[in-house]
Amino acid sequence: MGRLQRTLSNVSDDSGADSGRVAVVGGSIDYPNQPALVGRAALRTGSDHVRALVAEPIYDVVAGHSPNLLASYYPGERFGSEAHERSREVAAWADALVIGPGLVDAEPGAVCETIDAVDLPVVVDALAIEPALEADLSNAVLTPSGSEDDPLEETYGSLEAVTEETGAVVTLTGDVDEIVANGERQHNETGTSALTVAGTGDTLAGIIASLLGQGMDREEAAELGAWILGKSGELATAEYGPGVVATDVIDRIPDTIR
C-alpha cells in the first residue's frame, strides 16, 4: 500500500492544477440514473468538470441529479450511429471517457467505433464490455462485476489473457475486488459486504475515470480506484450500517482522499 499512499497524497494535494474533465456515455430508459452516479463519483474524486451524454428521453432525469453535473443528449432511445457522432464531440472535450453504465441495447458497432475513435483513456463498463471486445482496448480499463466477466473469460480464457492480448487493464468487482494488468492479478484490501448495493460499480467507474483524467496511468488508477471505493464504503458502512446506498459511498470519497 506504500506506493498507493504516495499516489493518494498526490491526488489530495490542492495545488490548483487542472484536475481534468470526464465524459460519461451511458443510461437508458430502464437505467436512467447510472451516468449520474458515475459523474457524481468523478466529481467527488476531484474532476473539474463531468459531462454525461445520454438518450434524449432520460436527459431531464440525468440533468436533474446535480447542478454540478453537465449533461447533453443524443436523439432517440438507442445508442447508434448518430449517438456515436455526438460521443466523439463530447470526448474531444474530455480527458477521460466512461462508456457503458446503464447503456441497454446499444448498437455494438457504435460502441466499438466510439472506443476506436477517441484518443484518450476509456473506462469500459457494464453493458459496453461485450461489444467492446471487437475494439482496440490498449487504452482501456474494463470494470466488470462478477456477472459481467463471462464474455471476457469465454473469448480469451482468463482475465490475465485479456490483459496480455489486448493491453487492457481489468478491475473485477466482487466479494474481493481484483485488478488484472499485464497478465498479473492483484487483490484489493479495502471494502465491506455493503458494497454489493446497486450503483457501486458505477461509483468505481467514476473514480477510475477521474484519476485517469487527472493524468494517472491505467494500472495505478485501477488499483487506487478500487482502494478508494473500498475505503469509502467502509466509512459509509460505519455510519449507516446495512442501509448504505451508493450515494452514501460517493459522499465519503473526499474523506477517503483526505
N, C-alpha and C positions, 0 to 999 in steps of 0.2 A: 504493500500500500504506500510505501515511501514515495515512489515516483508519482502516483496519483495524488498524493497530498500536495506535492510541489505543484502539480498541474492545477489542482483545485485552488491553490493560493493565487495562481496567475489569473484564473477566471474571476476571483473575487477582488482582484486589485482594481480599485477605482481610479484608473489613470486618465480617464477622459478620452481614451482611444475609441475609434469606431467599433461598435460591437456587432455589426453585421445585420443583414436583412434575410429573412426566411420566407419562402413562398410555400404554401400548402395547397396541394391539389387533391381533393377528395370529397366525400359526402355523397348522399343520395337521399331520395325520399324516405327510405327505410332507416337510414343512419345519418341524420342531418347534423348531429352535434359533434361528430368526431373531428372534423377540421378545426373547429373552435377550440376543442380540448388541446389539440396539437399546438395551435397558435398560442394559447394561454401558457402552456408549459414552456414554449420557446421564449416568450416574453419574460417569464419568471426566471429563466436561466440567464437572461441578460441581453437578449437580442434587442436591437434598437427599434426594428420595425418587423411586423409579420403581416403578410397579406394572404388571405385564403381565397382561392379560386374555386367556385362551386357552381352546380347547376342552378339555373335561374329560379326554379320553384322553391329552393331552400335558402336563397340569398338572404331573405329577411331574418330567418332563424339564426344564421351564422353571424350576420352583421349585428344582430341584437344581443349577442353574447356579452360583448365588452366594448366600451368606447375606445379601448386601446388597440383593438384588432381592426386592421384594414380588410376590406372584402371586395371582391369582384365576381362577376358571373359570366357563364357562357350559356347560349340559348339551348333550350330543350332540357331533357332529363338525363340523357345518356352521354358519357364521355366518349366523343368520337372525333372525327377529323377537324371539325370547327373548334371544338374544345381544345384539341391539340395545338392549334394555332394560337389560341388565347394563352395556353400554358407556356408556350415559348416566349410570348411577350412578357408575361409575369416573371418567368425565370430569368430573363435578361436584366430585370431589375434587382434580382436577389443574389445572395452569396451562397445560399444552400437551398435545396428543394426537397420537400416531402411529397411523395405521391402514393396514394392507396388507401388511407384511412377512411373507411365507410364507402369506398368507391365501387358500389354494386353495379354489375352488368356493364362494365366499361368495355369498349372495343379493344381486344388485345393488341391489335396493330397500332392503335393510337397511343396506348401505354408505352409500347416499345419505342415508337417514333419520338415520343416526348423524352424518354430517358436518353436515347441516342443523340437527340438534337441539342441537349444542354451541355454546356461546358462548365459545370460546377458540381460539387459533391451532392449526391442524391441519397436520401433515405427512402427505401422502397419498403412499404409497409402493407400488411394485411392482404387485401384483395388484389393488389397490384403485383404481388410476388410471383404468382404462377405465370401470368403473361410476360413478366419482365425477364423470364429465363431465356427469351429469344433476343434480348437486348445486350448491349455492352455494359457489363456490370463492374468494370475496372475502377470506377469512381463511386461505387455504391456501398451503402450499408444496408443490409437486409435485416428487418426486425420482425421475424415471425414469432407467433405464440406457439405453444406446443401442439396446437391443432392446425397450424398453417405451414409446418415444415415438410409435410408429406411430399409435395411436388419437388422439393429440393432433394430429398432422400431418394425418391423414385428416379429422378433424372440423373443424379450424379453418384448415388450410392451412399454418400455420407456428407455431412456438413464440412468436414475437413476437405473433401474432394471439391466441393463447391468453391471454396476459397482458393484452392490451388489452381483450378481450371479457369475460373472467371476473374480472379483478382478481387472479388467482393469480400467484405467483412460481414459476418453474421452475428447478430445478437439474438439468441433464442431465449424467450421468456418462459418461465415455468416455476416449479417449486424452488428450483435454484437457477438463476439466470446464468447463461453460458455465453462466452464471447469466443468466436472462432475466427482466426485470421492466419493466413499463410500456412494452413494445414495443421495448426495447433489450437487446442481448446483450453480455455481458462474458465474458472468459476467465480462468480461474483459473491462477495461475502456479506452483503447487506440485504435487508428486506424482511418482510413478515408475511404470514399467510393471508393477511388482509389485501395484499397486492394482487389477488385474483379478481378483485372487483372490476366491473366493466370500466373501461376508459384508461386504465393504467398503461396499456400498450400504446395508446395514443400519446399519453404523457411521455413515455420513453422516447417515442419518435420525435417529439418536440424538443426534448432535452438534447438529444444527439444532434439534431439539425442545428440548434442554436450553437452548440460547441463547434460544429463544422463551419458555420457561418462566421464564427469568431477566429477562424484560422487553424483550428486543431486538426491533426491528421486523423484519418478514419478509425484506425485501431484504437488510438488513445481516446477519441471521442466516444467510441462504443464502450470501452472499459469504464471511463469516468461517468458516462451517461447511465449505465446500469448501476453504478455505485450511488450516484446522486438519487436516482429513483428509489433504490432500496432504503437509503438513509432517510429520505423524505417520508417514505412510508412508515418507517419506524417512529419518526416524530409525530406523524398524524395518528398512528395507532395508539401512542402513549396518551394522546388527548381524547380520542374518540372511541377507542376500543374497537369492537367488531363492526361498528357503524360507519367506518371510514368509507368515503367515496372519493372518486378521482380528483375532484376539485380540492378536497382537503389536502391531498398529497401535493398537488400543484402549488398550493399556497405555502407549503413548507419548503419549497425549493430554495428560496433566498436564505432561510435559516440554515439549511444544509451547506450552502456555498459559503456563508459567513463563517 
